[in-house]
Amino acid sequence: MAGLCPPSSVQPLRWNDASGRIEMIDQRVLPGRFELLAFDCASAVASAIRSMVVRGAPAIGCAAAYGIALEARRLQHLDRAGFAAGMSTAFELLAQSRPTAVNLFWALQRMQAALAGAQPQAPSAIAGLLLQQAHEMLAADVRANRAIGAHGAALLPQTAQVLTHCNAGALATAGYGTALGVIRSAVADGKRISVLADETRPFLQGARLTVWELQQDHIPVTLITDNMAGYMMQQGSVDAVIVGADRVAANGDFANKIGTYMVAVLARRHGIAFYVAAPLSTIDRKLATGASIPIEERDGAEVRGFGELRWAPADVAVRNPAFDVTPAELVTALITENGVLRSPSTAGIAALFDEPD
Amino acid sequence: MAGLCPPSSVQPLRWNDASGRIEMIDQRVLPGRFELLAFDCASAVASAIRSMVVRGAPAIGCAAAYGIALEARRLQHLDRAGFAAGMSTAFELLAQSRPTAVNLFWALQRMQAALAGAQPQAPSAIAGLLLQQAHEMLAADVRANRAIGAHGAALLPQTAQVLTHCNAGALATAGYGTALGVIRSAVADGKRISVLADETRPFLQGARLTVWELQQDHIPVTLITDNMAGYMMQQGSVDAVIVGADRVAANGDFANKIGTYMVAVLARRHGIAFYVAAPLSTIDRKLATGASIPIEERDGAEVRGFGELRWAPADVAVRNPAFDVTPAELVTALITENGVLRSPSTAGIAALFDEPD
């Protein structure tokens, strides 16, 4: 599509101009199957977000933007009142799809502002403007990831094994990736980087997505179970940790995939640098600290097995928080498109928003 | 069988006098299937240990003892020289079955001493003595677990949620369990104990075995993935941690299932008591510290999926250390059949061996 050259070998979502649909890689079935699913309305996109066809805070934001744009196209033949009512329902539906990642709400606010700004125009014209806005947000996310990559790559030594948790890669964004974007940039700079990927139960984003995505780019990767990270640090096999974020509070506390907090505690014990790579759209300045970030609790079936396979007794009680919150004091630096913030604090984060790229 | 009343509802191995075989619960297929497998020679028992039909340091020790006893019965019609050569091969085979748990070597030494002591006698008489010795070791392990349980139960508050990693229960011992023995004893004492079970990738001993075993005894249990332990501690949902051990060094450092170290680091950060429950047979006083405990590295296929299911790319590099070592400084107390040792040290551990039960 015009203006959207492939940012890496992997693009989780792309607009199909011929069909007028957004196509997404079904991340539930990777790497066993590579399947593109097409979506044509807000409700289908909301359900794709809920069921994790698409996941990763920035990718969810882009998907939600397209969900709004698609709904506007679908409803463009209604009168103004019908259009407005339908759009309002679409915003609500998407806002309820996943609670923790703030990029979703950020993207919906941007789309809401675009809708409000276009209000005097006819629904069909508004639909065109909203689609343009979604395209721009997707392109901006890739630009932000590339800037994060460039800033972050400078932090890594010439040779390093980097541990990452979950998938904060091209698949979690509009392309290129945040944590994996830093690794891609370091590799592009000629650094010898290998990746240690936590498998990341229960959804196995590390084992399935991070491994697959790095293999597409021929970046060396070794898979471990989540509970091996401490052992690898004890053995001196981890030179740095880089993870993404689903929501960063004003003081630098951040929510990310469940298990991130454990990795941060271990990195601190072993004196290993712990970096968070995230675009400014992930920062929620309305939340003073991480304590008020809502933590999604998902279906217990995910913990009792994987996919169709169940290995635990069907009737066992389960907890399944999808995210945890890591305090800012455990973060060596926050890597954003506006630069690197060491020892994140409320003042430091506020300053990030004042600086141009 | 005479002298071996069921110590809990679950017994991972039991002698079948009618068939002259040792029967073991196949722990690879629990809880989906409850299947007893029968073994009649050392080589079959060694392969059961290697493939984790039976697992858990004390249970492995008992299985090895029966492996020797079975081999003696099988070879009892040979002449002395043939018998001695066959027994020597059996000891070697069993010693190679798993490297980390020291109870295996401890049990083999006991059997070797029994064999040496019985030497003037005919092979058939020796075979009878070795079987008696295996029975005694199994009964002694249950007695030790009950003593561990009694000592450990006193450490728990009246109401507590206890986190455990892997399975140090009846299934990991001759019956009753070490870590879960403490929980059983506390429950028997009228304490309100619930258990938080780490699923324990890659073999899922927590999700499959700990959950199943506690359900048999109607002890409340909640299952989490390994990477949720930190979150649960942050939420104040963990009052104490109790784990077993595969080998304890002279200074109190100990090897246990991979991931134990991470739980210990987190418990320290959160000021939560971290207890290790293990019989004296698990203590290897020949090793000054944990640094020289051999760590078994198992097949990568275990990490790429589970059972027949594979979710990671088949060609991805994998690490699969089966154990890690936790330094003594992270251990609140070591619970043995000879009592509770707070802040384990070389002197304290030496003293444990001087005290009668």
Interface residues (C-beta under 8 A of the other chain):
Chain A: P31 G32 H165 D198 E199 T200 R201 P202 L204 A207 R208 V211 W212 Q215 P220 V221 T222 L223 I224 T225 D226 N227 M228 A229 G230 Y231 M232 Q234 I258 G259 Y261 M262 V265 L266 R269 V303 R304 F306 G307 L309 W311 A312 P313 D315 V316 A317 V318 R319 N320 P321 D324 V325
Chain B: P31 G32 H165 D198 E199 T200 R201 P202 L204 A207 R208 V211 W212 Q215 P220 V221 T222 L223 I224 T225 D226 N227 M228 A229 G230 Y231 M232 Q234 I258 G259 Y261 M262 V265 L266 R269 V303 R304 F306 G307 L309 W311 A312 P313 D315 V316 A317 V318 R319 P321 D324 V325
